[in-house]
């Protein structure tokens, strides 16, 4: 369960950090948005290192599916746009892939 919490926290931190830059560069917000953006991206990197995995690449690969689903939740919660059926289907496929990577049997 802690793996899932770290992944969700990392996704929210990464999306928030990237959105801060998006707001500055695309929504004409103040350059001061960079400060929380950088801090949020640092939290993202820290949380991703807390994932219980022997290999960084495997942790990052599984994170990709979580990130995609979280991005669609962000789009709905922050930007007010609901995901369509193709968004949801794609996210489901990605989450299935992430689950296989996270919980697939490994030789000992």
C-alpha positions in Angstrom: 0.0 0.0 0.0 2.8 2.4 0.7 4.1 2.0 -2.9 0.7 3.2 -4.2 0.7 6.2 -1.8 4.2 7.2 -2.9 3.3 6.8 -6.6 0.2 9.0 -6.1 2.1 11.6 -4.1 4.9 11.7 -6.7 2.3 12.1 -9.5 0.5 14.9 -7.8 3.8 16.7 -7.0 5.1 16.3 -10.6 1.9 17.4 -12.2 1.6 20.4 -9.8 5.2 21.4 -10.5 4.8 21.1 -14.3 1.5 22.9 -14.1 3.2 25.8 -12.3 5.5 26.2 -15.3 2.5 25.8 -17.7 0.7 28.6 -15.8 3.7 30.9 -16.1 4.5 30.2 -19.7 1.0 29.4 -21.2 -1.4 31.2 -18.9 0.6 34.4 -18.5 0.9 34.0 -14.7 3.7 35.6 -12.7 7.2 34.1 -13.0 6.9 33.6 -9.2 5.0 30.5 -10.1 8.4 28.9 -10.8 9.2 28.8 -7.1 6.5 26.4 -6.0 7.0 24.6 -9.3 10.6 23.8 -8.5 9.8 22.8 -4.9 7.0 20.5 -6.1 9.3 18.9 -8.6 11.9 18.3 -5.9 9.2 16.6 -3.8 8.3 14.5 -6.8 11.9 13.3 -7.2 12.2 12.5 -3.5 8.9 10.6 -3.4 9.9 8.5 -6.4 13.0 7.4 -4.6 10.9 6.0 -1.8 9.4 3.3 -4.1 10.3 -0.2 -3.0 12.1 -1.4 -6.1 15.5 -2.9 -6.7 15.8 -1.0 -10.0 15.1 2.7 -10.7 14.0 1.9 -14.3 11.3 -0.5 -13.1 10.0 2.0 -10.6 9.9 4.7 -13.3 8.2 2.4 -15.8 5.4 1.5 -13.4 5.1 5.2 -12.4 4.2 6.1 -16.0 0.8 4.4 -15.7 0.0 6.1 -12.4 1.1 9.4 -13.9 -1.2 9.1 -16.9 -4.3 8.3 -14.7 -3.3 11.1 -12.3 -3.0 13.6 -15.1 -6.6 12.8 -16.2 -7.8 13.4 -12.6 -5.8 16.7 -12.5 -7.5 17.7 -15.8 -10.9 17.1 -14.2 -10.2 18.5 -10.8 -8.1 21.6 -11.7 -8.9 22.3 -15.3 -12.5 21.4 -15.2 -12.4 19.1 -18.2 -13.8 15.6 -17.9 -11.9 12.7 -19.5 -13.6 11.0 -22.5 -14.0 7.3 -23.0 -10.7 7.1 -24.9 -8.8 8.9 -22.1 -10.3 6.5 -19.6 -9.6 3.4 -21.8 -6.0 4.5 -22.3 -5.5 5.1 -18.6 -7.0 1.7 -17.8 -4.5 0.0 -20.1 -1.7 2.0 -18.6 -2.7 1.1 -15.1 -2.9 -2.6 -16.0 0.6 -2.3 -17.4 1.8 -0.6 -14.2 0.2 -3.3 -12.1 2.0 -6.0 -14.1 5.3 -4.2 -13.7 4.8 -3.7 -9.9 3.4 -7.0 -8.9 4.6 -9.4 -11.6 6.4 -12.4 -10.3 10.2 -12.1 -10.3 12.8 -14.8 -10.2 14.6 -15.0 -6.8 
